[in-house]
């Protein structure tokens, strides 16, 4: 039983380390939150080039979010670093963190 508890307790740490390294590897995109639509699970981000998405020019776009809880971590006007992936239904933010 203790082994299970230790394993479950280690999961958040492992996720934090994974997120930190993913953002540090340069796949993250710098941007600014322009609008949040919690009911639709979408966020509007103004951002620079997003090489990981094949976007060479800065732009403002509406993205879906993988997890609606991400929308509670940021507010309009926040500077952020985020990761997104493209799919048949458009682009989805898979991770986001506020920067200072």
MMTF fields as JSON, N, C-alpha, C and O atoms, coordinates in Angstrom:
{
  "mmtfVersion": "1.0.0",
  "mmtfProducer": "UNKNOWN",
  "numBonds": 399,
  "numAtoms": 400,
  "numGroups": 100,
  "numChains": 1,
  "numModels": 1,
  "chainsPerModel": [1],
  "groupsPerChain": [100],
  "chainIdList": ["A"],
  "bondAtomList": [4, 2, 8, 6, 12, 10, 16, 14, 20, 18, 24, 22, 28, 26, 32, 30, 36, 34, 40, 38, 44, 42, 48, 46, 52, 50, 56, 54, 60, 58, 64, 62, 68, 66, 72, 70, 76, 74, 80, 78, 84, 82, 88, 86, 92, 90, 96, 94, 100, 98, 104, 102, 108, 106, 112, 110, 116, 114, 120, 118, 124, 122, 128, 126, 132, 130, 136, 134, 140, 138, 144, 142, 148, 146, 152, 150, 156, 154, 160, 158, 164, 162, 168, 166, 172, 170, 176, 174, 180, 178, 184, 182, 188, 186, 192, 190, 196, 194, 200, 198, 204, 202, 208, 206, 212, 210, 216, 214, 220, 218, 224, 222, 228, 226, 232, 230, 236, 234, 240, 238, 244, 242, 248, 246, 252, 250, 256, 254, 260, 258, 264, 262, 268, 266, 272, 270, 276, 274, 280, 278, 284, 282, 288, 286, 292, 290, 296, 294, 300, 298, 304, 302, 308, 306, 312, 310, 316, 314, 320, 318, 324, 322, 328, 326, 332, 330, 336, 334, 340, 338, 344, 342, 348, 346, 352, 350, 356, 354, 360, 358, 364, 362, 368, 366, 372, 370, 376, 374, 380, 378, 384, 382, 388, 386, 392, 390, 396, 394],
  "bondOrderList": [1, 1, 1, 1, 1, 1, 1, 1, 1, 1, 1, 1, 1, 1, 1, 1, 1, 1, 1, 1, 1, 1, 1, 1, 1, 1, 1, 1, 1, 1, 1, 1, 1, 1, 1, 1, 1, 1, 1, 1, 1, 1, 1, 1, 1, 1, 1, 1, 1, 1, 1, 1, 1, 1, 1, 1, 1, 1, 1, 1, 1, 1, 1, 1, 1, 1, 1, 1, 1, 1, 1, 1, 1, 1, 1, 1, 1, 1, 1, 1, 1, 1, 1, 1, 1, 1, 1, 1, 1, 1, 1, 1, 1, 1, 1, 1, 1, 1, 1],
  "groupList": [{"groupName": "UNK", "atomNameList": ["N", "CA", "C", "O"], "elementList": ["N", "C", "C", "O"], "formalChargeList": [0, 0, 0, 0], "bondAtomList": [1, 0, 2, 1, 3, 2], "bondOrderList": [1, 1, 2], "singleLetterCode": "X", "chemCompType": "L-PEPTIDE LINKING"}],
  "groupTypeList": [0, 0, 0, 0, 0, 0, 0, 0, 0, 0, 0, 0, 0, 0, 0, 0, 0, 0, 0, 0, 0, 0, 0, 0, 0, 0, 0, 0, 0, 0, 0, 0, 0, 0, 0, 0, 0, 0, 0, 0, 0, 0, 0, 0, 0, 0, 0, 0, 0, 0, 0, 0, 0, 0, 0, 0, 0, 0, 0, 0, 0, 0, 0, 0, 0, 0, 0, 0, 0, 0, 0, 0, 0, 0, 0, 0, 0, 0, 0, 0, 0, 0, 0, 0, 0, 0, 0, 0, 0, 0, 0, 0, 0, 0, 0, 0, 0, 0, 0, 0],
  "groupIdList": [1, 2, 3, 4, 5, 6, 7, 8, 9, 10, 11, 12, 13, 14, 15, 16, 17, 18, 19, 20, 21, 22, 23, 24, 25, 26, 27, 28, 29, 30, 31, 32, 33, 34, 35, 36, 37, 38, 39, 40, 41, 42, 43, 44, 45, 46, 47, 48, 49, 50, 51, 52, 53, 54, 55, 56, 57, 58, 59, 60, 61, 62, 63, 64, 65, 66, 67, 68, 69, 70, 71, 72, 73, 74, 75, 76, 77, 78, 79, 80, 81, 82, 83, 84, 85, 86, 87, 88, 89, 90, 91, 92, 93, 94, 95, 96, 97, 98, 99, 100],
  "secStructList": [7, 2, 2, 2, 2, 2, 2, 2, 2, 2, 2, 2, 2, 2, 2, 2, 2, 2, 2, 2, 2, 2, 2, 2, 6, 6, 7, 7, 3, 3, 3, 3, 3, 3, 3, 3, 3, 6, 6, 6, 6, 3, 3, 3, 3, 3, 3, 1, 7, 5, 4, 4, 4, 6, 5, 7, 1, 7, 3, 3, 3, 3, 3, 3, 3, 1, 1, 4, 4, 4, 4, 4, 4, 7, 7, 6, 6, 7, 3, 3, 3, 3, 3, 3, 3, 3, 3, 6, 6, 3, 3, 3, 3, 3, 3, 3, 3, 3, 7, 7],
  "xCoordList": [0.823, 0.0, 0.874, 0.599, 1.915, 2.81, 3.473, 3.711, 3.758, 4.392, 3.481, 3.944, 2.19, 1.211, 1.126, 1.107, 1.076, 0.992, 2.223, 2.095, 3.407, 4.632, 4.614, 5.039, 4.12, 4.058, 3.101, 3.427, 1.927, 0.939, 1.474, 1.255, 2.159, 2.723, 3.818, 4.029, 4.514, 5.612, 5.117, 5.862, 3.893, 3.375, 3.398, 3.883, 2.9, 2.96, 4.386, 4.608, 5.341, 6.726, 7.222, 7.865, 6.931, 7.359, 6.724, 7.385, 5.449, 4.786, 5.408, 5.6, 5.72, 6.343, 7.695, 8.024, 8.468, 9.775, 9.617, 10.382, 8.636, 8.383, 7.959, 8.453, 7.046, 6.604, 7.758, 7.929, 8.555, 9.678, 10.638, 11.09, 10.96, 11.901, 11.274, 11.966, 9.98, 9.327, 9.347, 9.631, 9.052, 9.064, 10.485, 10.691, 11.456, 12.845, 13.442, 14.441, 12.863, 13.427, 13.149, 13.625, 12.399, 12.192, 10.935, 10.688, 10.137, 8.888, 7.811, 6.781, 8.043, 7.065, 7.04, 8.041, 5.881, 5.64, 5.364, 4.597, 5.98, 5.741, 4.51, 4.327, 3.656, 2.453, 1.85, 2.405, 0.696, -0.073, -1.537, -2.061, -2.197, -3.614, -4.441, -4.339, -5.257, -6.114, -7.567, -8.289, -8.001, -9.385, -9.468, -8.732, -10.362, -10.614, -12.115, -12.921, -12.482, -13.879, -14.004, -13.893, -14.241, -14.292, -15.427, -15.257, -16.583, -17.725, -17.464, -17.99, -16.65, -16.329, -15.016, -14.681, -14.261, -12.973, -11.946, -11.157, -11.965, -11.055, -10.324, -10.787, -9.154, -8.337, -7.793, -7.389, -7.79, -7.215, -5.839, -5.689, -4.837, -3.451, -2.818, -2.931, -2.153, -1.327, 0.082, 0.586, 0.723, 2.023, 2.974, 2.58, 4.219, 5.257, 5.246, 4.312, 6.274, 6.363, 6.236, 6.772, 5.523, 5.309, 5.856, 5.103, 7.166, 7.829, 7.29, 7.169, 6.962, 6.463, 5.118, 4.719, 4.411, 3.121, 3.212, 2.204, 4.43, 4.614, 4.202, 3.915, 4.17, 3.78, 5.023, 5.641, 5.381, 6.595, 6.367, 7.326, 5.114, 4.799, 4.045, 3.32, 4.219, 3.416, 1.94, 1.621, 1.054, -0.38, -1.179, -0.642, -2.457, -3.402, -4.372, -4.965, -4.529, -5.381, -6.214, -5.854, -7.331, -8.161, -7.764, -7.711, -7.486, -7.099, -8.097, -8.645, -8.326, -9.004, -7.983, -6.78, -8.448, -7.527, -7.788, -8.933, -6.714, -6.824, -7.548, -8.367, -7.226, -7.816, -8.393, -7.634, -9.719, -10.324, -9.761, -9.862, -9.178, -8.592, -7.436, -7.118, -6.811, -5.718, -6.193, -5.419, -7.456, -7.976, -8.043, -8.06, -8.079, -8.126, -6.738, -6.63, -5.687, -4.317, -3.856, -2.851, -4.59, -4.166, -5.344, -6.501, -5.021, -6.057, -5.663, -4.507, -6.611, -6.354, -5.229, -5.228, -4.284, -3.137, -1.891, -0.796, -2.037, -0.876, 0.053, -0.396, 1.344, 2.361, 2.501, 2.568, 2.545, 2.572, 3.557, 3.98, 3.902, 4.583, 3.636, 3.123, 3.408, 2.457, 2.94, 3.796, 2.368, 2.602, 1.258, 0.236, 1.265, 0.026, 0.328, 1.471, -0.731, -0.596, -1.737, -2.826, -1.468, -2.478, -3.203, -2.661, -4.413, -5.205, -6.292, -6.359, -7.141, -8.222, -9.185, -9.754, -9.359, -10.309, -9.649, -10.282, -8.395, -7.705, -6.562, -6.043, -6.179, -5.054, -5.545, -6.538, -4.825, -5.18, -3.982, -2.892, -4.19, -3.142, -3.057, -4.048, -1.868, -1.664, -0.97, -0.942, -0.415, 0.232, 0.412, 0.658, 0.286, 0.45, 0.961, 0.57, 1.84, 2.298, 2.567, 3.066, 2.217, 2.423, 3.918, 4.621, 4.395, 5.793, 5.798, 4.838, 6.912, 6.997, 7.678, 7.831],
  "yCoordList": [-1.189, 0.0, 1.262, 2.206, 1.278, 2.438, 2.666, 3.801, 1.576, 1.665, 2.39, 3.209, 2.079, 2.73, 4.215, 5.051, 4.539, 5.942, 6.709, 7.829, 6.13, 6.809, 7.005, 8.047, 6.001, 6.097, 7.208, 8.027, 7.235, 8.261, 9.642, 10.605, 9.751, 11.033, 11.514, 12.721, 10.614, 10.987, 11.469, 12.123, 11.16, 11.525, 13.042, 13.468, 13.88, 15.329, 15.844, 16.723, 15.309, 15.728, 15.343, 16.147, 14.142, 13.694, 14.555, 14.914, 14.883, 15.738, 17.13, 17.7, 17.676, 19.003, 19.0, 19.931, 17.963, 17.871, 17.718, 18.298, 16.946, 16.765, 18.08, 18.437, 18.807, 20.101, 21.07, 21.754, 21.129, 22.054, 21.777, 22.71, 20.529, 20.209, 20.422, 20.819, 20.17, 20.39, 21.873, 22.229, 22.729, 24.158, 24.643, 25.574, 24.04, 24.473, 24.053, 24.631, 23.067, 22.553, 23.436, 23.137, 24.505, 25.415, 25.152, 25.868, 24.168, 23.916, 24.895, 25.035, 25.57, 26.507, 27.777, 28.177, 28.383, 29.591, 30.729, 30.559, 31.878, 33.056, 33.776, 33.945, 34.207, 34.908, 35.74, 35.874, 36.292, 37.101, 36.697, 36.525, 36.546, 36.182, 37.408, 38.459, 37.261, 38.347, 38.145, 39.114, 36.884, 36.59, 35.166, 34.283, 34.953, 33.617, 33.356, 34.171, 32.223, 31.811, 30.457, 29.402, 30.522, 29.285, 28.375, 27.156, 28.94, 28.096, 27.303, 26.202, 27.859, 27.159, 26.387, 25.621, 26.583, 25.908, 26.425, 25.66, 27.778, 28.374, 29.566, 30.208, 29.845, 30.976, 31.651, 30.981, 32.975, 33.728, 34.196, 34.858, 33.854, 34.183, 34.962, 34.583, 36.053, 36.794, 36.267, 36.291, 35.789, 35.149, 35.411, 35.82, 35.162, 35.264, 34.029, 33.23, 33.871, 32.693, 31.403, 31.293, 30.452, 29.165, 28.082, 27.403, 27.931, 26.975, 25.559, 24.808, 25.192, 23.837, 23.582, 22.431, 24.66, 24.529, 24.915, 24.93, 25.228, 25.607, 27.041, 27.376, 27.895, 29.297, 30.164, 30.257, 30.796, 31.603, 33.061, 33.785, 33.497, 34.897, 35.023, 34.109, 36.157, 36.416, 36.539, 36.959, 36.179, 36.274, 36.167, 35.858, 36.425, 36.231, 35.149, 35.23, 34.125, 32.992, 32.53, 32.738, 31.901, 31.249, 29.777, 29.115, 29.277, 27.882, 27.198, 27.822, 25.926, 25.091, 24.784, 24.918, 24.374, 23.933, 22.467, 22.019, 21.734, 20.3, 20.072, 19.163, 20.922, 20.804, 22.167, 23.123, 22.278, 23.566, 24.188, 25.402, 23.4, 23.936, 24.894, 25.761, 24.743, 25.642, 27.086, 28.01, 27.285, 28.64, 29.393, 30.623, 28.679, 29.312, 29.754, 30.491, 29.316, 29.643, 30.991, 31.534, 31.533, 32.773, 33.737, 33.35, 35.009, 36.004, 36.873, 36.863, 37.617, 38.497, 39.463, 40.07, 39.59, 40.476, 39.759, 40.316, 38.521, 37.763, 37.406, 37.053, 37.503, 36.981, 35.494, 35.115, 34.659, 33.21, 32.54, 33.108, 31.316, 30.377, 29.201, 28.716, 28.747, 27.647, 26.687, 27.009, 25.503, 24.491, 24.141, 24.145, 23.84, 23.486, 22.437, 22.244, 21.766, 20.777, 20.986, 21.426, 20.665, 20.785, 19.476, 18.403, 19.569, 18.379, 18.705, 19.828, 17.745, 17.945, 19.052, 19.751, 19.204, 20.192, 21.538, 22.415, 21.719, 22.981, 22.784, 21.679, 23.868, 23.835, 23.784, 24.416, 23.015, 22.838, 23.14, 22.61, 24.001, 24.266, 23.059, 22.651, 22.5, 21.318, 21.656, 20.831, 22.846, 23.295, 24.793, 25.365, 25.428, 26.88, 27.258, 26.666, 28.252, 28.769, 30.264, 30.749, 30.976, 32.41, 32.689, 31.967, 33.736, 34.159, 35.567, 36.325, 35.89, 37.211, 38.21, 39.366],
  "zCoordList": [0.0, 0.0, 0.0, -0.741, 0.823, 0.862, -0.494, -0.908, -1.16, -2.474, -3.472, -4.265, -3.421, -4.297, -3.971, -4.874, -2.703, -2.283, -2.753, -3.248, -2.608, -3.062, -4.575, -5.075, -5.302, -6.751, -7.163, -8.022, -6.555, -6.873, -6.496, -7.23, -5.383, -4.949, -5.89, -6.012, -6.552, -7.452, -8.815, -9.546, -9.157, -10.475, -10.707, -11.755, -9.788, -10.051, -10.263, -11.097, -9.522, -9.691, -11.083, -11.757, -11.508, -12.834, -13.926, -14.901, -13.763, -14.747, -14.774, -15.847, -13.612, -13.55, -14.244, -14.978, -14.016, -14.671, -16.182, -16.952, -16.598, -18.026, -18.659, -19.728, -18.013, -18.536, -18.627, -19.636, -17.569, -17.56, -18.689, -19.352, -18.926, -19.993, -21.358, -22.295, -21.492, -22.783, -23.144, -24.288, -22.186, -22.453, -22.694, -23.472, -22.051, -22.209, -23.543, -23.97, -24.213, -25.451, -26.655, -27.75, -26.491, -27.602, -28.409, -29.38, -28.057, -28.766, -28.309, -28.968, -27.19, -26.659, -27.508, -28.102, -27.543, -28.327, -27.347, -26.4, -27.566, -26.728, -27.227, -28.432, -26.294, -26.716, -25.606, -24.515, -25.921, -24.976, -25.088, -26.189, -23.933, -23.905, -24.286, -23.654, -25.322, -25.776, -25.367, -25.136, -25.278, -24.917, -24.379, -24.818, -23.433, -22.88, -22.969, -22.521, -23.545, -23.642, -22.949, -23.574, -21.631, -20.838, -21.286, -21.318, -21.635, -21.995, -23.276, -23.442, -24.184, -25.43, -25.334, -26.238, -24.232, -24.087, -25.074, -25.627, -25.295, -26.273, -25.685, -24.742, -26.276, -25.869, -27.132, -28.082, -27.125, -28.237, -27.814, -26.787, -28.604, -28.295, -29.437, -30.603, -29.087, -30.033, -29.811, -28.688, -30.877, -30.672, -31.827, -32.919, -31.542, -32.553, -33.438, -33.381, -34.251, -35.117, -34.291, -33.188, -34.851, -34.19, -35.111, -35.809, -35.103, -36.012, -35.831, -36.798, -34.575, -34.319, -34.993, -35.171, -35.372, -36.045, -37.521, -38.228, -37.982, -39.371, -39.669, -40.818, -38.64, -38.814, -38.707, -37.646, -39.811, -39.839, -39.455, -39.186, -39.426, -39.138, -37.813, -37.421, -37.125, -35.921, -36.306, -37.418, -35.402, -35.674, -34.392, -33.328, -34.511, -33.414, -33.857, -34.933, -33.007, -33.367, -32.177, -31.019, -32.498, -31.491, -31.459, -32.496, -30.267, -30.069, -29.146, -28.237, -29.383, -28.391, -27.303, -27.527, -26.132, -25.085, -24.787, -24.748, -24.578, -24.295, -22.968, -22.839, -21.983, -20.656, -20.261, -20.096, -20.104, -19.753, -18.474, -18.296, -17.592, -16.36, -16.669, -15.855, -17.831, -18.22, -18.302, -18.052, -18.65, -18.812, -17.487, -17.473, -16.4, -15.077, -14.601, -13.621, -15.279, -14.893, -15.429, -14.972, -16.398, -17.055, -17.157, -16.99, -17.437, -17.651, -18.839, -19.265, -19.367, -20.503, -20.144, -19.074, -21.052, -20.843, -20.364, -20.432, -19.875, -19.399, -20.552, -21.643, -20.296, -21.214, -20.887, -19.718, -21.92, -21.707, -22.655, -23.662, -22.294, -23.197, -23.297, -22.289, -24.512, -24.675, -25.739, -26.563, -25.697, -26.712, -27.319, -26.633, -28.597, -29.287, -30.336, -30.751, -30.749, -31.821, -32.801, -32.432, -34.042, -35.08, -35.281, -35.016, -35.744, -36.028, -37.024, -37.524, -37.319, -38.277, -37.847, -38.686, -36.54, -36.016, -35.727, -35.14, -36.128, -35.875, -34.895, -34.737, -34.241, -33.311, -31.873, -31.512, -31.06, -29.66, -28.778, -28.994, -27.772, -26.783, -25.861, -25.257, -25.764, -24.92, -23.607, -22.694, -23.503, -22.276, -22.328, -23.39, -21.169, -21.109, -19.73, -18.724, -19.695, -18.414, -18.54, -19.556, -17.471, -17.424, -17.271, -16.564, -17.936, -17.785, -17.203, -17.34, -16.547, -15.896, -16.759, -16.364]
}
